[in-house]
Structures are given as structure tokens and as C-alpha cells.
Amino acid sequence: MDSRFKDFLYVLAFWALANSALAQNLAFITNQLENTVSVINTANKSVIKTIKVGIKPAGVVASFDNKYVYVSNPGNQEISIIDTNSLEVIKTIKVGQAPLAMTLSHDNKKLFIADWFMDTVFTVNTQSLKVENEFPVGDAPSGIAISNDDKILFVANKKDNAVLFVDSASGEILADIKVGKAPFGITPDYDKQRLYVVNVQSEDVYVIDIKMAKVINTFPVDTFPYIVSIDKTNNHLFVTNKRDSSVSVVDRTSFKEIKKIYVGEMPEGINIHPDGKSIYVANWFDGTVTVIDTKTLEVTDTIKTGEGSRAYGQFISR
């Protein structure tokens, strides 16, 4: 065989392997009771690395370009930045008193952090890693999301029983919407221009029309619900029920529960895999991640992670 052709085949094989690795998608699970992040290779459902981060890690968000993962550590008031190539913490950012929920602008240039104790949202420039802005929101902001044009932040304030629409540049409050008791997770549905707000103590989900800035529907779930993940292909919503150790599967149009799936104890964070074929659920009490098939609605795998697995936010790299 011609040596140049052999070289070409080697290059082609290397390219295929590299792209295969990129296609695997990694899940970054915050383990709050051991100050680590478990990295799961979703191709073979195994933990490939455990990374030490700050104290009591909880929130997590992967950048849209898959280069970085940001982890909030309320225990020592910092954000850990993980490089997805090296799987190492490369930088930390000191911010606030209890940073928890986070979201990113779609160009990855701004990181928005909700501080539970300070009732404040901080804006961090992801290039300089400096706080550019801070503005007051409601009492105990627990969930945060951003509009698809990056102009509006949606903030769930747990102790106010309200969701604020906030100008992401100026901090001006554009709308103050009353929801159920103790709102926590907030998930935007860009296709339908809706927000799903999960209320922990009233055990329901409020549906907000983004354009009208008003509640248009509600539906019940189970005990101490946490957050919603959206399955567009099968038109389902998946809601973690922390004290019921279950996930409610809800029709995205009728808002009727289709099925309840039992997972590990005290499920919290939940993400749909980018390929749409599975849902990953972090179980706080078990220190595991449950994998659910989105077509059959059956549990297919349980992955051991670490103590106090929360994974609150976008924890699977896109």
C-alpha cells in the first residue's frame, strides 16, 4: 500500500475517533456532600473522572460551545470553571455569599449567577472573569433562565412566591408574576415561548407565557418537585419529585400526567441528553444518576456518582 495512502487512512481514523469523542457528550454531576464533580461519559454510562471543586457544589451550567462547565459552590462563595478538554478546574471566581443557580448568554460571554442569601443576580464577564454588574431581585432567588434573545432574565424567588422578568443589561424589573408556593426550578421552552416554574411547597408547575408575561396554566405533580426537563421529540415534560423519589412524565400539550417513574432517593437535577433518547436524573440521597429511556419511559441504567448528587442546571455538555 502506498505510504501516502496509509498516512491518509491514519488521519481519517484519527478524525473519526475525535469526532466520536465529541459526540459522546459528558455529564457533570455536582456532589454537594463531598465537594466534587463526577464526569460521566454518556456513551458507555460510566464515571470517567472525579474532580475536586469548591465547598458544597450545587449549580452547574455547560457552555454552548462545550468548552467550559461552570460550577457554583455556595459553601465558599465561588464558581469553579472546568475545562471540558482537560477535565481540570482552570479558574475560580469569588462572588456573593451563596451563589446557586446560573445561566449563560447564548454567545457564552456572560454568566448570570443568582445569589440565594444576597437576593441578587451577578453578571460575570466570562473573558475577564470579573463581575460586571449586580442588581437586586426578590427574596431567595433559586432559579434563573434567559430568553432566547438574551435580553430578559427569568428569576424564581422562592420566598416571594414570584417570578421576575428582568432586563439582563440594566437590571430593570419588567414583570413580577405571582406563582405557587416556593418556586425553585425554572425552565424555558423556546419553541412554545413558555416558562415552566416548579413550586416546591404547593407541589405544582406553573406555565407562563413569555410574550404576555402571565400565567396561562398550572398542573399538579408530586411531593417536593424540583425542576422540569423538556423532551420535544415525544412532546413530554419530565419533573423530578424529590420526596417521592420519582419523576412525573407530563404531556407537553394537555399537561396531564402520563406516567410516574421511580428513580433513586431524592431526585433533583434532570437533563435530557442532546440526542433526545434518554433523560439523566441526579439522586441526592443515593449519590447516583438514573438514566431513563425517553421512548419506553423505563429506567435503563443507574450510575454511581458521589455523595449528595444535585446537578442543578444544564449539566450535560451539548
C-alpha positions as CSV (number, residue, x, y, z in Angstrom):
1,M,0.0,0.0,0.0
2,D,1.3,3.5,-0.9
3,S,2.7,5.2,2.2
4,R,0.8,8.4,1.4
5,F,-2.4,6.5,1.3
6,K,-1.6,4.9,4.7
7,D,-1.0,8.3,6.1
8,F,-4.3,9.4,4.8
9,L,-6.1,6.5,6.4
10,Y,-4.4,7.2,9.8
11,V,-5.5,10.9,9.6
12,L,-9.1,9.8,8.6
13,A,-9.2,7.3,11.5
14,F,-7.9,9.9,14.0
15,W,-10.6,12.4,12.7
16,A,-13.3,9.8,13.2
17,L,-12.2,9.0,16.7
18,A,-12.0,12.7,17.7
19,N,-15.5,13.3,16.3
20,S,-16.8,10.2,18.0
21,A,-15.4,11.5,21.4
22,L,-17.1,14.9,20.8
23,A,-20.3,13.1,20.1
24,Q,-20.3,11.2,23.3
25,N,-21.4,14.2,25.5
26,L,-20.3,14.4,29.1
27,A,-22.5,14.8,32.2
28,F,-21.1,16.8,35.0
29,I,-22.7,15.9,38.3
30,T,-22.2,18.1,41.4
31,N,-21.8,16.1,44.6
32,Q,-22.6,18.5,47.4
33,L,-21.5,16.4,50.3
34,E,-18.1,15.5,49.1
35,N,-17.1,18.7,47.2
36,T,-16.6,17.0,43.9
37,V,-18.0,16.7,40.3
38,S,-18.4,13.3,38.8
39,V,-17.9,13.3,35.0
40,I,-20.0,10.7,33.2
41,N,-19.2,9.5,29.7
42,T,-22.8,9.2,28.4
43,A,-21.7,6.8,25.6
44,N,-20.9,4.0,28.0
45,K,-22.7,5.3,31.1
46,S,-19.6,5.3,33.3
47,V,-17.8,7.8,35.5
48,I,-14.5,8.7,33.8
49,K,-13.2,11.2,36.4
50,T,-14.0,12.8,39.7
51,I,-12.9,16.5,40.0
52,K,-12.4,18.4,43.3
53,V,-14.2,21.7,43.2
54,G,-15.2,24.2,45.9
55,I,-17.3,23.7,49.1
56,K,-20.9,22.3,48.7
57,P,-21.1,22.4,44.9
58,A,-24.7,22.6,43.7
59,G,-25.4,24.5,40.5
60,V,-23.9,23.7,37.1
61,V,-24.1,25.0,33.6
62,A,-22.2,23.9,30.5
63,S,-21.3,26.5,27.9
64,F,-22.9,26.4,24.5
65,D,-19.6,25.8,22.7
66,N,-18.8,22.9,25.0
67,K,-15.5,24.3,26.1
68,Y,-16.3,25.0,29.8
69,V,-18.5,24.0,32.7
70,Y,-19.3,26.4,35.5
71,V,-20.0,25.0,39.0
72,S,-21.4,27.1,41.8
73,N,-20.0,26.5,45.3
74,P,-22.2,28.3,47.9
75,G,-20.1,26.9,50.7
76,N,-17.1,29.0,49.9
77,Q,-18.7,31.7,47.7
78,E,-17.0,30.8,44.4
79,I,-17.5,29.5,40.9
80,S,-15.3,26.7,39.6
81,I,-14.5,26.7,35.9
82,I,-13.8,23.2,34.4
83,D,-12.1,22.8,31.1
84,T,-14.0,20.1,29.2
85,N,-10.9,19.0,27.3
86,S,-8.5,18.5,30.3
87,L,-11.3,17.9,32.8
88,E,-9.5,20.1,35.3
89,V,-10.5,23.2,37.2
90,I,-8.7,26.0,35.5
91,K,-10.0,29.1,37.2
92,T,-12.2,30.1,40.1
93,I,-14.3,33.3,40.6
94,K,-15.2,34.7,44.0
95,V,-18.7,36.1,44.1
96,G,-21.5,36.9,46.5
97,Q,-22.4,35.0,49.7
98,A,-24.3,31.9,48.4
99,P,-24.2,31.5,44.6
100,L,-26.5,28.8,43.4
101,A,-28.4,28.9,40.1
102,M,-26.7,30.0,36.9
103,T,-27.4,30.6,33.3
104,L,-25.3,31.7,30.3
105,S,-25.9,34.1,27.4
106,H,-26.1,32.2,24.1
107,D,-22.8,33.7,22.9
108,N,-21.1,32.4,26.1
109,K,-19.9,35.9,27.0
110,K,-21.9,36.5,30.2
111,L,-22.6,34.2,33.1
112,F,-25.5,35.2,35.3
113,I,-25.5,34.0,38.9
114,A,-28.4,34.1,41.4
115,D,-27.2,34.5,45.0
116,W,-29.6,32.9,47.5
117,F,-28.5,35.0,50.5
118,M,-27.9,38.4,48.9
119,D,-31.2,38.4,46.9
120,T,-29.0,39.5,44.0
121,V,-28.1,38.5,40.4
122,F,-24.4,38.9,39.4
123,T,-23.2,39.3,35.8
124,V,-19.8,37.9,35.2
125,N,-17.8,38.5,32.0
126,T,-16.5,35.1,31.0
127,Q,-13.4,36.5,29.3
128,S,-12.2,38.7,32.1
129,L,-13.8,36.7,34.9
130,K,-14.8,39.9,36.5
131,V,-18.2,40.9,37.9
132,E,-19.6,43.5,35.5
133,N,-22.9,44.1,37.1
134,E,-25.2,43.2,40.0
135,F,-28.8,44.0,40.7
136,P,-31.4,43.2,43.3
137,V,-34.1,40.7,42.7
138,G,-36.6,39.0,45.0
139,D,-36.2,37.1,48.2
140,A,-34.1,33.9,47.9
141,P,-33.6,33.6,44.1
142,S,-33.4,29.9,43.5
143,G,-33.9,29.5,39.7
144,I,-32.6,31.5,36.8
145,A,-33.0,31.3,33.0
146,I,-32.6,33.6,30.0
147,S,-34.7,34.4,26.9
148,N,-33.6,33.1,23.5
149,D,-32.5,36.7,22.5
150,D,-30.6,37.1,25.8
151,K,-32.5,40.3,26.7
152,I,-34.6,39.0,29.6
153,L,-33.6,37.0,32.7
154,F,-36.3,34.9,34.4
155,V,-35.7,34.7,38.1
156,A,-37.7,32.4,40.5
157,N,-37.8,33.9,44.0
158,K,-38.6,31.1,46.4
159,K,-39.6,33.2,49.5
160,D,-41.7,35.7,47.4
161,N,-43.6,33.1,45.5
162,A,-42.9,35.0,42.4
163,V,-41.1,35.1,39.1
164,L,-39.4,38.3,37.9
165,F,-38.7,39.2,34.3
166,V,-35.5,41.3,34.5
167,D,-33.7,43.3,31.8
168,S,-30.4,41.4,31.5
169,A,-28.4,44.6,30.8
170,S,-29.8,47.2,33.2
171,G,-31.4,45.0,35.9
172,E,-34.8,46.8,35.4
173,I,-37.7,44.7,36.6
174,L,-40.1,44.3,33.7
175,A,-42.7,42.0,35.3
176,D,-43.5,40.5,38.7
177,I,-45.6,37.4,38.3
178,K,-47.1,35.5,41.3
179,V,-46.8,31.7,41.1
180,G,-47.2,28.8,43.5
181,K,-45.6,28.4,46.9
182,A,-41.8,28.3,47.0
183,P,-40.8,28.3,43.3
184,F,-37.5,26.7,42.5
185,G,-36.5,25.3,39.1
186,I,-37.4,27.4,36.1
187,T,-37.1,26.0,32.5
188,P,-37.7,28.0,29.3
189,D,-39.5,26.3,26.4
190,Y,-38.2,28.4,23.5
191,D,-40.3,26.7,20.8
192,K,-43.6,27.5,22.6
193,Q,-42.3,30.7,24.3
194,R,-43.2,29.4,27.7
195,L,-41.7,29.0,31.1
196,Y,-42.2,26.0,33.4
197,V,-41.9,27.1,37.0
198,V,-41.8,24.3,39.6
199,N,-43.2,25.2,43.0
200,V,-41.7,23.0,45.8
201,Q,-44.3,23.5,48.5
202,S,-47.5,23.8,46.5
203,E,-46.3,20.8,44.5
204,D,-47.3,22.0,41.1
205,V,-45.9,23.6,38.0
206,Y,-47.0,27.0,36.7
207,V,-46.9,27.6,32.9
208,I,-46.0,31.2,32.0
209,D,-46.5,32.8,28.5
210,I,-43.2,34.7,27.9
211,K,-44.7,37.2,25.5
212,M,-47.7,38.0,27.6
213,A,-45.8,37.7,30.9
214,K,-48.7,35.9,32.6
215,V,-49.6,32.5,34.0
216,I,-51.6,30.5,31.4
217,N,-51.9,27.1,33.1
218,T,-50.9,25.0,36.1
219,F,-50.7,21.3,36.7
220,P,-50.0,19.2,39.8
221,V,-47.0,16.9,40.3
222,D,-45.8,15.1,43.4
223,T,-44.0,15.8,46.7
224,F,-41.4,18.5,46.7
225,P,-40.9,18.8,43.0
226,Y,-37.6,20.4,41.8
227,I,-37.2,21.2,38.1
228,V,-38.5,20.4,34.6
229,S,-36.7,18.9,31.6
230,I,-38.3,19.1,28.1
231,D,-38.5,16.2,25.6
232,K,-39.5,17.9,22.3
233,T,-39.5,14.7,20.2
234,N,-42.1,12.9,22.3
235,N,-43.8,16.1,23.5
236,H,-43.2,15.3,27.1
237,L,-42.2,17.2,30.3
238,F,-40.2,15.3,33.0
239,V,-40.4,16.7,36.6
240,T,-38.3,15.4,39.5
241,N,-40.3,14.8,42.7
242,K,-37.7,15.0,45.4
243,R,-39.5,13.4,48.4
244,D,-41.4,10.9,46.3
245,S,-38.2,9.6,44.7
246,S,-39.9,9.8,41.3
247,V,-40.2,11.6,38.0
248,S,-43.5,12.7,36.7
249,V,-43.9,12.4,32.9
250,V,-46.4,15.0,31.7
251,D,-47.9,15.6,28.2
252,R,-46.5,18.9,26.9
253,T,-49.8,19.9,25.4
254,S,-52.5,18.8,27.7
255,F,-50.4,19.0,30.9
256,K,-51.8,15.6,32.1
257,E,-49.5,13.1,33.8
258,I,-48.8,10.1,31.6
259,K,-46.6,8.1,33.9
260,K,-44.7,8.2,37.2
261,I,-41.2,6.7,37.1
262,Y,-39.5,5.7,40.3
263,V,-35.8,6.5,40.4
264,G,-33.2,6.9,43.2
265,E,-33.9,8.7,46.6
266,M,-34.4,12.4,46.5
267,P,-34.0,13.2,42.8
268,E,-33.1,16.8,42.0
269,G,-31.3,17.8,38.8
270,I,-32.6,16.4,35.4
271,N,-31.4,16.8,31.8
272,I,-32.4,15.4,28.5
273,H,-29.5,14.0,26.5
274,P,-28.7,16.0,23.3
275,D,-29.7,13.0,21.2
276,G,-33.1,13.0,22.8
277,K,-33.0,9.3,23.5
278,S,-32.5,9.4,27.3
279,I,-33.1,11.5,30.4
280,Y,-30.5,11.7,33.2
281,V,-31.7,12.2,36.8
282,A,-29.4,13.1,39.7
283,N,-30.4,11.4,43.0
284,W,-29.3,13.4,46.1
285,F,-29.7,10.8,48.8
286,D,-28.4,7.8,46.8
287,G,-25.5,9.5,45.2
288,T,-26.5,8.1,41.8
289,V,-27.7,9.1,38.4
290,T,-30.7,7.3,36.9
291,V,-31.0,7.0,33.1
292,I,-34.5,6.8,31.6
293,D,-35.3,5.8,28.0
294,T,-37.5,8.6,26.6
295,K,-39.4,6.3,24.2
296,T,-40.2,3.4,26.6
297,L,-40.3,5.5,29.7
298,E,-38.3,2.8,31.6
299,V,-35.2,3.0,33.7
300,T,-32.3,1.6,31.7
301,D,-29.2,2.4,33.9
302,T,-28.1,3.5,37.4
303,I,-24.7,5.1,37.7
304,K,-22.9,5.6,41.0
305,T,-21.6,9.1,41.3
306,G,-20.8,10.8,44.7
307,E,-22.4,11.8,48.0
308,G,-25.2,14.4,47.6
309,S,-25.6,14.4,43.8
310,R,-27.5,17.5,42.9
311,A,-26.6,18.6,39.3
312,Y,-28.9,21.7,39.4
313,G,-28.8,23.2,35.9
314,Q,-27.6,22.3,32.4
315,F,-25.2,19.5,33.4
316,I,-24.8,17.6,30.1
317,S,-22.4,19.2,27.5
318,R,-24.2,19.9,24.3
